[in-house]
Amino acid sequence: MEPRYKKLKIIGSGTYGVVYLAKDNDTGEQIALKKCRPFLMENGFPSSTLREIAVLKKLLHPNIIKHSLLITIRLLNIVPSEKSIGLAFELMPCNLRDYLSSHKQLSSSKKKKLFQGIVEAVAFIHSQGIFHRDLKPENILVTEEGVPKIADFGLSKSFQLPIGKYTHEVGSLYYRAPEILLGAEEYSTALDTWSLGCIFYEIFTGKILFQSDSEIDQLYRIFQVLGTVDEERCPGVTKLKYYKDTFPKWNPIDLATICGGLNKSGVDLLGKMLIYNPVKRISANDILKHLFLRRAYT
């Protein structure tokens, strides 16, 4: 029996899988086919893929890639085979990083609308009791019309209250919250909010906020902007696994000095997303209520 999907070429790859441009033999349409690497199948289906399938089936939102039998910008089908498992998605033109690179003259209102769509998706994900845990521009796809769609739920996980212990090996380095870098095993949806802050900065300035080559370098780059973390800024931080009394001491800088193009309310919102204390970090729902986004279309 001829397989439904015919692989045409590789258009992306990562630790857990390869993404192909493929053809749906039933409809003739081109799709994106994400397939697990064969070595991951040696002991059964990889947990990251099973998590992604389970999460996608729970989430239905216009700004999230989603399972559907309809021909929409969503997860189309689960593609089984003897040696691998794949996920078929309708083909999207680009991710957020590529979109920003090719749309350098976006107006402030369009940038706000773009970010608002991302936050609305994250707020919905959190309302369903799920962490994304790997928010970054590469995991946010964008349509030709500029509509963002959050994708790649391989590191996502459901949570229940009270929050339990989870792995700290999550999130891409540039967008990883400081509590995770410091070894926290108990964390909240605030880790996604931190990532949103880094993405927000990138959308409005065109630059990566904290760019490093190691976890300790990432911490130091954060410290150089926000000041070295301490008990006053984040109670309990000195008890975390990777906290050191010998960390270099930096004072916080005025965020406005690195936020060219952002007005006062935009700088205020960025600061609320980048608070050290996760308990005080603004939630996705409250980001949507912030003055900066309430004026998204003015």
C-alpha positions, 0 to 999 in steps of 0.5 A: 500500500502506498504511504499517504505522505511522500517525502520530498526534501529536508527543511529542518532538523533537531535533536529529536527529529527531522522535518521534511517537505512532503506531499499528501498523496490523498490531497496533492497538497504539500505539508511539513512532515516531522519524523522521529530519528530512528535511534530514538525508536529502539526502546519504543516511542520517544517520550517527547513525541508522545508528550507532543501528541498528547498536548496537541490533542488537548489544545485548540486555539487559533495561535497554536498548531493543532491536531485536526482532520480539517485542512487548516494551519494545524496538525493534520495527522499522526503518520505511523510506520514500522520504524518511526512515527511522524507528525504531519502539519500543513506547511507554514512559510517561516518561523518568527526569527525568519519572519522578523528578519524579512520584515524589518520595517514592521510598524509598532502596531503590527509588532504588538499584534504579533506579540499579542497573538503569541501571549494569547496562545501561552495564556490558553496553554497555561489555562489548560494546565500545561507548561510549554517549556521551550518558547523561542522564535524558532518554535513560533511559526508565522503565516503569510498574513503575520499570524503567529502559531506556537509549535513544537510541544516536545518539552511541554508537560501537564502540571497540577497544583500544588506544583511538583518537581520537574527537570531543570533541563528545559528551554533553549539557552537564550530564553531560559529563566534564571531559576531554571539555570540555577537548578530549580526543580519546582517551578511555575508557568512563570518560566514561560513568561520569562521566555515571552519577555526575551521574545518581546525584546527581540520583536521590538528591537531586532536583537537577542537579549541574552546571547551566550555560549554556556549556562554560566555565561547566560546567567552572567549576561542576565546579571549584567542587565538585571543585577546579580540575583540575591535573596532580596530580589528572589527569596530562596535563590541561595538554596538553589543547586547552582547558586554561588556566593562567589557570583560576580556582583553587578548592579541592574541597569535602566532597561530603557537604555537597551530598549530603543524604540520602546515607549515607557509602557513597553519598557515597564512590561518588559521589566515585569516579564523579567522579574527574578522572583517567579512569584512576582513575574507577570502572568500571560493573562496579565500581560494581555491586560497591560497598558502597552497591549491594550493600545495594540491597535493605536 
